[in-house]
């Protein structure tokens, strides 16, 4: 599967946790793909490779909530996100 190329680490974690490979790849790409590409691109790629639209939407929503929460906490704590 080509989406594995985008997020091998996330897929490996999913497989180690006992998820089927396709679900592990979908979750890995959704959660970790945000570090390299915008969610619009990863979502379109997943659907074009045959992933179920509803599952992609669910995982993208989970990813956006988690990343938003993480950066909200970092901002609240005043931790630097970028080095100047």
Phi, psi and omega in degrees: 000133181292325180301339178299327180302324184286330185211068181296320182297315179295321178293320179298318178299314179299317179294318178297331178277001175093012179280148173299150186306314183297319179292320178298319179293316180299312179294317181297315179294319181294316185280319185258346179296337180295341180284341182241328183225154175296153182298332179296321181288314180295322178297312180297320179296315180299315180293321180293334177274001174107006179289150178293130184301316182295322178293321177298315180299314180300312181291327177292320177297315178301316180297314180297318179296315181295313179295319178297318178295315180302310182288332173295318178295315178301318180293319179296320180282349178077022179283136179290132179268327179239144173276140180261000000 
